[in-house]
Amino acid sequence: MARTFTLIQLRYFIEVARFENMRAAAASLNVSQSTLSASINHLERDLGVQLFLRLPNRALNLSEEGKRLVAGARNLLESAEILHSSLSGASHELGGKLRVGIFAPLAPFVAPRLLAEFKAKYPGIELQFLEGEQQQVLDALRKGECEIALMYDLGVGAEFSMEQVDGLGAHVIVAQEHPLAQGNGTVSLKDIVDQPLVLLDQEHSREYFLKLFSSLGLQPNVAYWVSGYETVRSYVAMGLGYSVLNRRLPHDLTYTGKSVVPLQISDPVIPISIVVAYPKEVLMTRKARAFADLAGEILNDG
């Protein structure tokens, strides 16, 4: 039997999937809630599947079939845009919106440059970042709130595919007054393990840093569990302890007005990868592919 769903229904479906709420999606689309609800009901009947699980608080969760449709609908809508442009004589440039999840600690380092260079290279695409912690970004990918994500490879499950775009080691930071700050610029974790550690307390990241110690048979003296990257650096600058971090800033100044001193770790350390992640067995849209390629160029360049 021929399927009769329309591109408009798919666009409506994508917005409902993004907001997980009919009222919010209707406001975004500037249509009535009843129109939107009827469109989704018709789409479900035509496909013969339940796309959303209706919850008591009027929230909606994507079903497994709904998750698969999100990816397919995006590719179909992008193909329709390209076909329309070719028939109308318009530019064949990529266009539309692209929502990208990004791990919060990475955002200050790479998001501004990515946004500027992507806009210059693909002016027809409206690039939007969804910034969050590692698990929040993965949840956004799972729900279809973003097409692709730039993040660490920590905690990424088998339901996602990953492409590495950069690799990072780890380094220690100490206060300027710390005795090691006047040394040769390197340190072994075993020589500092008993001192107070200011741990970056973010899911998956903290496990990674603690694993650096356990892989060497060491137990760190965690004095402070701090969720903010810059807060960690400020604690260290004030002499409250040392820390272990991945991404190094181009300067060593902190919000306190004091500086930290980075030290290379002489022990073998477990590397961490920066990846673009996306739902497994899903063909990337051309917009997402363009972003992934540019992210690789920029991170490897800088």
Phi and psi in degrees as a GROMACS rama.xvg file:
@    title "Ramachandran Plot"
@    xaxis  label "Phi"
@    yaxis  label "Psi"
@TYPE xy
-66.9274  141.174  ALA-2
-89.0889  141.26  ARG-3
-118.955  13.0169  THR-4
-69.4246  155.91  PHE-5
-113.872  166.874  THR-6
-64.7088  -33.8671  LEU-7
-62.7858  -42.4343  ILE-8
-61.486  -38.8425  GLN-9
-66.5845  -39.5348  LEU-10
-64.1724  -41.9751  ARG-11
-61.5493  -43.3845  TYR-12
-61.0212  -43.0047  PHE-13
-60.1468  -40.4127  ILE-14
-70.1589  -40.1859  GLU-15
-63.469  -40.0202  VAL-16
-63.229  -36.0093  ALA-17
-69.9037  -43.4987  ARG-18
-88.7642  -22.6388  PHE-19
54.5817  34.3757  GLU-20
-160.642  126.58  ASN-21
-64.4094  -43.4924  MET-22
-63.4626  -45.6888  ARG-23
-65.0871  -40.6309  ALA-24
-66.7842  -39.3769  ALA-25
-63.3385  -40.6591  ALA-26
-64.2896  -40.1912  ALA-27
-64.846  -38.1898  SER-28
-86.5322  -11.4113  LEU-29
61.6932  43.5302  ASN-30
-128.362  165.655  VAL-31
-73.6629  153.572  SER-32
-64.6919  -35.4132  GLN-33
-67.0615  -37.9826  SER-34
-63.3301  -43.5687  THR-35
-65.902  -44.8625  LEU-36
-61.7529  -42.8028  SER-37
-63.858  -38.2125  ALA-38
-64.7167  -43.2204  SER-39
-67.3042  -41.006  ILE-40
-61.4783  -41.0657  ASN-41
-65.722  -40.6834  HIS-42
-63.3261  -41.9169  LEU-43
-64.8194  -41.4103  GLU-44
-64.5144  -42.2772  ARG-45
-67.5554  -38.2372  ASP-46
-81.7604  -19.0123  LEU-47
73.0887  26.56  GLY-48
-137.993  161.499  VAL-49
-95.1711  117.901  GLN-50
-85.9048  -27.5203  LEU-51
-130.283  146.308  PHE-52
-96.2859  118.106  LEU-53
-81.6045  125.363  ARG-54
-101.454  158.125  LEU-55
-58.7169  -31.1244  PRO-56
-87.207  18.2388  ASN-57
72.2584  5.71382  ARG-58
-79.6661  162.06  ALA-59
-127.179  138.815  LEU-60
-117.911  137.229  ASN-61
-64.8144  134.952  LEU-62
-78.1489  174.587  SER-63
-61.4915  -39.0414  GLU-64
-66.381  -37.0088  GLU-65
-64.0039  -39.7773  GLY-66
-61.9434  -40.0058  LYS-67
-68.2281  -36.0244  ARG-68
-68.8062  -33.0952  LEU-69
-54.5304  -50.5789  VAL-70
-65.1127  -45.9622  ALA-71
-65.0391  -37.641  GLY-72
-65.6188  -39.0741  ALA-73
-62.0369  -44.8235  ARG-74
-65.1112  -38.9753  ASN-75
-66.3731  -42.367  LEU-76
-66.3328  -37.0552  LEU-77
-66.4227  -41.2186  GLU-78
-62.5026  -37.6524  SER-79
-65.6079  -39.5292  ALA-80
-62.9438  -43.0892  GLU-81
-65.0373  -41.8198  ILE-82
-62.7931  -43.3475  LEU-83
-61.5089  -42.3359  HIS-84
-64.1583  -40.2381  SER-85
-68.2216  -36.5133  SER-86
-77.2025  -30.7961  LEU-87
-88.2807  -4.07427  SER-88
80.2981  8.06529  GLY-89
-77.1306  172.227  ALA-90
-61.7332  146.292  SER-91
-88.6459  11.0046  HIS-92
-62.5342  149.501  GLU-93
-64.731  144.194  LEU-94
-145.146  179.609  GLY-95
96.6593  -167.574  GLY-96
-101.188  148.113  LYS-97
-135.45  115.917  LEU-98
-100.444  126.205  ARG-99
-121.852  125.472  VAL-100
-76.9323  146.692  GLY-101
-144.632  132.521  ILE-102
-64.4958  125.145  PHE-103
-51.1382  -46.1298  ALA-104
-63.8462  -21.6304  PRO-105
-81.7684  -27.9464  LEU-106
-55.1001  -48.6566  ALA-107
-62.1462  -27.3129  PRO-108
-78.1933  -41.2545  PHE-109
-121.035  -23.8623  VAL-110
-60.8915  -45.8616  ALA-111
-59.8686  -44.0289  PRO-112
-68.803  -41.0507  ARG-113
-59.9279  -44.315  LEU-114
-62.9986  -46.4132  LEU-115
-65.1427  -46.909  ALA-116
-73.0866  -34.1744  GLU-117
-66.8779  -41.725  PHE-118
-62.6605  -39.1012  LYS-119
-69.292  -36.2141  ALA-120
-83.4271  -33.6033  LYS-121
-130.85  73.0499  TYR-122
-63.5044  -19.6458  PRO-123
-81.6112  -8.65309  GLY-124
-102.292  131.081  ILE-125
-92.5349  103.928  GLU-126
-88.2434  126.663  LEU-127
-125.353  132.723  GLN-128
-98.0689  138.373  PHE-129
-111.899  105.543  LEU-130
-94.0712  135.83  GLU-131
-170.176  177.221  GLY-132
-72.5633  169.306  GLU-133
-53.0495  -49.3509  GLN-134
-69.1334  -34.9552  GLN-135
-63.501  -39.6464  GLN-136
-67.4263  -41.7251  VAL-137
-63.0759  -40.8968  LEU-138
-63.0457  -39.2368  ASP-139
-64.1731  -39.5917  ALA-140
-63.048  -43.3288  LEU-141
-63.7214  -36.5036  ARG-142
-86.7842  -6.74222  LYS-143
83.5184  14.5586  GLY-144
-73.3576  -20.5746  GLU-145
-142.45  156.513  CYS-146
-86.2305  -33.1777  GLU-147
-150.092  158.754  ILE-148
-139.989  146.831  ALA-149
-108.863  118.383  LEU-150
-161.566  178.496  MET-151
-78.3868  164.005  TYR-152
-86.2528  11.0236  ASP-153
-78.7218  127.695  LEU-154
73.142  12.8587  GLY-155
-83.2382  116.757  VAL-156
-76.0136  174.783  GLY-157
-69.1718  -12.6454  ALA-158
-76.3276  -5.99049  GLU-159
-117.493  148.59  PHE-160
-97.5299  151.347  SER-161
-134.28  146.279  MET-162
-128.107  122.162  GLU-163
-72.7879  132.643  GLN-164
-115.723  -15.3406  VAL-165
-165.897  161.34  ASP-166
-127.211  148.37  GLY-167
-131.888  144.378  LEU-168
-94.0963  -153.484  GLY-169
-137.565  154.531  ALA-170
-143.629  160.908  HIS-171
-99.4311  145.027  VAL-172
-122.085  141.539  ILE-173
-133.652  166.271  VAL-174
-72.1238  159.302  ALA-175
-60.3687  -29.6241  GLN-176
-85.0334  -6.11732  GLU-177
-67.2238  140.384  HIS-178
-54.7703  -34.5982  PRO-179
-70.6031  -17.564  LEU-180
-67.5421  -20.3076  ALA-181
-100.79  11.9027  GLN-182
-87.6146  -148.693  GLY-183
-94.6928  9.57224  ASN-184
87.8863  5.21191  GLY-185
-128.993  160.182  THR-186
-153.515  146.134  VAL-187
-96.5253  139.6  SER-188
-61.0603  -30.1659  LEU-189
-68.7871  -22.7699  LYS-190
-83.3082  -10.3373  ASP-191
-125.03  -3.8839  ILE-192
-61.095  -29.4005  VAL-193
-82.1446  -11.1836  ASP-194
-79.9887  160.439  GLN-195
-62.0934  128.813  PRO-196
-102.928  129.862  LEU-197
-95.1846  104.466  VAL-198
-93.1787  130.413  LEU-199
-70.2257  107.71  LEU-200
-96.6693  74.835  ASP-201
-125.407  142.04  GLN-202
-54.0194  137.963  GLU-203
76.5097  -45.344  HIS-204
-64.5683  -45.2974  SER-205
-63.0731  -37.5582  ARG-206
-63.6653  -38.1037  GLU-207
-62.7881  -48.3813  TYR-208
-65.1259  -40.753  PHE-209
-65.0426  -32.4548  LEU-210
-67.7104  -28.6978  LYS-211
-58.3498  -38.9832  LEU-212
-76.0362  -47.1262  PHE-213
-63.8593  -30.3289  SER-214
-65.9649  -18.6237  SER-215
-104.401  7.98534  LEU-216
73.3848  27.7815  GLY-217
-112.338  152.328  LEU-218
-122.587  108.127  GLN-219
-72.6687  157.36  PRO-220
-96.1768  84.7881  ASN-221
-74.8385  112.894  VAL-222
-97.047  -32.7998  ALA-223
-138.009  133.638  TYR-224
-107.938  109.52  TRP-225
-125.257  128.771  VAL-226
-86.7537  -19.6724  SER-227
-96.5382  132.783  GLY-228
-59.9485  -49.7077  TYR-229
-68.6832  -30.8214  GLU-230
-65.5544  -40.0997  THR-231
-56.7625  -49.2646  VAL-232
-62.1054  -37.1095  ARG-233
-68.5784  -40.7411  SER-234
-57.1629  -45.6692  TYR-235
-65.0437  -43.9798  VAL-236
-59.3016  -30.6758  ALA-237
-84.0028  3.62774  MET-238
82.4086  19.7068  GLY-239
-83.7863  -6.92355  LEU-240
157.062  -174.32  GLY-241
-109.179  171.066  TYR-242
-145.328  165.116  SER-243
-120.635  126.863  VAL-244
-134.62  168.998  LEU-245
-100.986  -67.0888  ASN-246
-75.5342  126.148  ARG-247
-99.4712  132.908  ARG-248
-74.747  158.303  LEU-249
-73.8691  -5.07804  PRO-250
-138.577  164.6  HIS-251
-110.039  6.65766  ASP-252
-76.8724  144.781  LEU-253
-115.917  174.94  THR-254
-64.3845  -17.5504  TYR-255
-76.4966  -11.5368  THR-256
90.7915  -11.0045  GLY-257
-96.4934  161.486  LYS-258
-110.137  158.335  SER-259
-106.017  161.213  VAL-260
-117.726  118.407  VAL-261
-79.7085  142.023  PRO-262
-128.909  135.322  LEU-263
-74.4158  138.982  GLN-264
-85.2965  123.912  ILE-265
-79.5749  -18.6589  SER-266
-75.9056  156.688  ASP-267
-66.9945  128.096  PRO-268
-118.424  152.081  VAL-269
-74.6445  122.185  ILE-270
-72.9745  161.141  PRO-271
-123.941  144.647  ILE-272
-109.975  140.354  SER-273
-95.6446  127.892  ILE-274
-131.772  159.974  VAL-275
-99.134  130.881  VAL-276
-119.827  148.923  ALA-277
-157.162  158.509  TYR-278
-57.2077  136.221  PRO-279
-64.716  150.308  LYS-280
61.4063  25.2221  GLU-281
-117.086  127.966  VAL-282
-74.8962  125.207  LEU-283
-62.377  144.272  MET-284
-70.429  163.397  THR-285
-63.2892  -33.1772  ARG-286
-64.5475  -45.1276  LYS-287
-65.4108  -39.0179  ALA-288
-63.0492  -40.329  ARG-289
-62.9198  -40.3793  ALA-290
-65.839  -45.8724  PHE-291
-59.0645  -42.7529  ALA-292
-65.5971  -41.6589  ASP-293
-68.4582  -37.8697  LEU-294
-60.639  -41.1728  ALA-295
-63.3653  -41.3286  GLY-296
-63.5947  -46.5635  GLU-297
-70.5379  -44.7945  ILE-298
-68.8644  -36.2965  LEU-299
-72.9237  -23.1716  ASN-300
-80.7636  -29.8438  ASP-301
